Amino acid sequence: MTAELVSMAEGVVPRTFAVLEVLAQSPEPLRLSAVALRLGLQKSTAHRILAALIGLGFAQQSAETGCYSATLKLWELGANVITEHPIKRAASGFLQELQRATGETVSLVIRAGDDVLYLDKMISPRPIRFTTRIGSRVPAPLTAGGKAILAHAGDAGAVLERTAAALGDRRRLDIAALTAELEQVRERGYAMAGYQPGVVGFAAPIMTRGPEAAAAISVSAPAERVDEAGRREIIEHLLSTCASMAERVGRL
């Protein structure tokens, strides 16, 4: 949550969650002044919120440095939510079968705003592999899984516009080319992407009752390991797996 959103929000609850989010996303403990500065809060306000989070067990303060960090209580709650997610529960066996069939890293993603959120993964046992953290987010237009989902989203154009604006000069997005690509994804049933250099990804949507995708499954591998025959084999296994899972999810 940005400082602008925090300043617009009324009441202590939005600000409390904003502080918790800053702590959870920081790679290192933060000083009180850093928390206040990032969210545009008065130090006294930030201090009261941090004290409340410590009392609730969601934050801790170092006795040596005075810096604040999130505790594992947040992870415990998130782990419970992910474990009980119906898509994740339904996907487990399918992901295992697909990973065995392809020998590559398999991921399950759902849409989270303009991003995709990684719900689960099965890591390749092979020496060179592509990994992502469960619970991590990536802008949807940058990934095969995100494209597979956006191809069936009514607001795909708006997502592309917002993502391009957010990325700015860090990574230029060709909105016209991506729009055409999403149309191709709808027609052929799968998406491709190279989010990281030297890595190729394939993904297909999980289509259930509605017109939009409930989730997507992706297969990621080093590009040097996937020749034309391997690409066709991965896509065949992927499409079959997603169709079977869609049938299973549709009955839940």
C-alpha positions in Angstrom: 0.0 0.0 0.0 1.4 3.4 -1.0 1.7 6.5 1.2 -1.0 8.1 -1.0 -3.4 5.3 -0.2 -2.6 5.4 3.4 -3.2 9.2 3.6 -6.6 8.7 1.9 -7.7 5.9 4.2 -9.7 6.8 7.3 -9.3 5.1 10.6 -6.6 3.1 12.2 -7.3 -0.3 10.7 -6.1 0.5 7.1 -3.0 2.1 8.5 -2.3 -0.9 10.8 -2.5 -3.2 7.8 -0.3 -0.9 5.8 2.4 -0.9 8.5 2.2 -4.7 8.7 2.6 -5.0 5.0 5.7 -2.7 5.0 7.3 -4.9 7.7 6.4 -8.1 5.9 7.8 -6.9 2.5 11.0 -5.5 3.9 14.1 -7.7 3.5 15.5 -6.3 6.7 14.2 -4.9 10.0 13.1 -1.2 9.8 13.6 1.7 12.1 10.6 3.6 13.3 11.5 6.6 11.1 11.7 4.4 8.0 8.2 2.9 8.6 6.8 6.4 9.2 8.5 7.8 6.1 7.4 5.0 3.7 3.8 5.4 4.7 3.7 9.2 5.2 2.8 8.8 8.9 3.7 10.8 11.9 6.3 9.0 14.1 3.9 9.0 17.0 1.2 7.3 14.9 3.6 4.7 13.5 4.9 4.0 17.0 1.4 3.4 18.4 0.5 1.1 15.5 3.8 -0.9 15.9 3.2 -1.2 19.7 -0.3 -2.6 18.9 1.2 -5.1 16.4 3.8 -6.2 18.9 1.0 -6.8 21.5 -0.9 -8.9 19.0 2.1 -10.9 18.1 2.5 -9.8 14.5 5.6 -7.6 15.0 8.7 -7.7 17.1 11.4 -5.1 18.1 15.0 -5.9 18.4 16.4 -5.1 21.9 19.8 -4.3 20.3 18.9 -2.1 17.4 15.4 -1.0 18.1 14.3 -2.0 14.6 11.0 -3.6 13.9 10.2 -6.7 11.8 7.2 -9.0 11.2 6.9 -12.3 13.1 6.0 -15.7 11.7 2.4 -15.3 13.0 1.6 -13.6 9.6 3.1 -16.6 7.8 1.0 -19.0 9.9 -2.2 -17.3 9.0 -1.2 -17.1 5.3 -0.2 -20.8 5.3 -3.6 -21.8 6.6 -5.4 -19.8 3.9 -3.3 -21.2 1.1 -3.7 -24.8 2.5 -7.4 -24.5 2.5 -7.8 -22.8 -0.9 -10.1 -25.0 -3.0 -8.1 -24.6 -6.2 -4.9 -25.6 -4.4 -6.5 -28.6 -2.8 -7.9 -29.8 -6.1 -4.6 -29.2 -8.0 -2.2 -31.2 -5.9 -2.4 -34.5 -7.7 -2.6 -32.9 -11.1 0.6 -30.9 -10.4 2.4 -34.0 -9.3 1.4 -35.9 -12.4 2.4 -33.0 -14.7 5.8 -32.6 -13.0 6.5 -36.3 -13.4 5.5 -36.3 -17.1 7.5 -33.2 -18.0 10.4 -33.4 -15.5 10.2 -29.6 -15.2 9.0 -27.1 -12.6 5.2 -26.9 -12.4 3.4 -24.0 -10.8 -0.2 -23.1 -9.9 -1.2 -19.4 -10.1 -4.3 -17.4 -9.5 -5.0 -13.8 -10.3 -4.5 -11.2 -7.6 -5.4 -7.8 -8.9 -3.0 -7.1 -11.8 -0.6 -9.8 -10.6 -0.5 -13.5 -10.4 0.0 -15.2 -7.1 1.8 -18.5 -6.8 -0.3 -20.9 -4.8 1.7 -24.0 -5.3 4.7 -25.5 -7.2 6.5 -28.8 -7.8 10.2 -28.2 -8.4 12.1 -30.0 -11.1 14.6 -32.6 -9.8 16.9 -31.8 -12.7 20.1 -29.9 -12.2 19.1 -26.6 -13.7 15.6 -25.4 -12.7 13.4 -22.4 -12.4 11.9 -21.7 -9.1 9.5 -19.2 -7.6 8.4 -18.8 -4.0 4.9 -19.9 -3.0 3.1 -16.7 -2.1 5.1 -14.5 -4.4 3.5 -12.1 -6.9 4.5 -11.2 -10.4 2.8 -8.8 -12.8 0.4 -10.9 -14.8 1.4 -9.7 -18.3 5.0 -10.9 -17.7 4.3 -14.5 -17.1 2.8 -17.4 -19.1 0.4 -18.1 -16.3 -0.7 -14.5 -16.2 -1.3 -14.4 -19.9 -3.3 -17.6 -19.8 -5.6 -16.0 -17.2 -5.7 -12.5 -18.8 -6.7 -14.0 -22.2 -10.1 -14.8 -20.6 -10.4 -11.6 -18.5 -12.8 -8.9 -19.4 -10.5 -6.2 -18.1 -7.3 -7.4 -19.7 -6.8 -4.2 -21.6 -7.0 -2.2 -18.4 -4.5 -4.5 -16.7 -2.0 -4.1 -19.5 -2.3 -0.3 -19.2 -1.9 -0.2 -15.5 1.0 -2.7 -15.6 2.8 -0.7 -18.3 2.4 2.5 -16.2 3.6 0.8 -13.1 6.7 -0.7 -14.7 7.6 2.5 -16.6 11.1 2.5 -18.0 12.2 -0.5 -16.0 10.5 -2.8 -18.5 8.7 -1.4 -21.5 5.5 -3.2 -22.4 4.2 -3.3 -26.0 0.5 -3.1 -25.3 -0.6 -3.6 -28.9 1.6 -6.7 -29.2 0.4 -8.1 -25.9 -3.3 -7.6 -26.9 -2.7 -9.5 -30.1 -0.9 -12.2 -28.2 -3.7 -12.6 -25.7 -6.1 -13.2 -28.7 -3.7 -16.0 -29.9 -3.7 -17.5 -26.4 -7.5 -17.7 -26.4 -7.5 -19.4 -29.8 -4.7 -22.0 -29.2 -5.5 -22.6 -25.5 -2.0 -21.9 -24.0 0.4 -19.1 -23.4 4.2 -18.8 -23.6 6.6 -16.4 -21.9 10.2 -15.8 -20.8 9.9 -13.9 -17.5 13.6 -14.6 -16.7 16.5 -14.7 -19.3 17.1 -18.2 -20.5 13.8 -19.5 -19.1 10.8 -20.5 -21.2 7.4 -20.9 -19.7 4.2 -22.6 -20.9 0.8 -22.2 -19.3 -2.9 -23.0 -19.8 -6.0 -21.7 -18.0 -8.3 -23.7 -15.7 -11.7 -22.9 -17.2 -14.7 -24.0 -15.1 -18.2 -22.7 -15.2 -17.7 -19.0 -16.0 -16.1 -17.2 -18.9 -13.0 -16.3 -16.9 -10.1 -18.5 -15.9 -10.2 -19.7 -12.3 -6.4 -20.3 -12.3 -3.6 -21.4 -14.5 -0.9 -24.1 -14.5 2.5 -23.3 -15.9 5.6 -25.4 -16.8 8.9 -23.6 -16.6 12.3 -24.9 -17.9 15.7 -23.6 -19.2 15.3 -22.7 -22.8 18.3 -24.7 -23.8 16.6 -27.9 -22.5 13.4 -27.5 -24.6 13.7 -28.3 -28.3 10.7 -28.3 -30.7 9.7 -31.9 -29.8 10.0 -31.2 -26.1 7.9 -28.0 -26.5 5.1 -30.0 -28.2 5.3 -32.7 -25.5 5.1 -30.2 -22.6 2.1 -28.4 -24.2 0.3 -31.7 -24.8 0.7 -32.8 -21.2 -0.2 -29.3 -20.0 -3.4 -29.0 -21.9 -4.5 -32.5 -20.9 -3.8 -31.7 -17.2 -5.7 -28.4 -17.2 -8.7 -29.9 -18.9 -8.9 -32.7 -16.4 -8.4 -30.3 -13.5 -11.1 -28.0 -14.8 -13.5 -30.9 -14.9 -12.6 -31.7 -11.3 -12.9 -28.1 -10.0 -16.2 -27.7 -11.8 -17.7 -30.4 -9.7 -16.6 -28.9 -6.4 
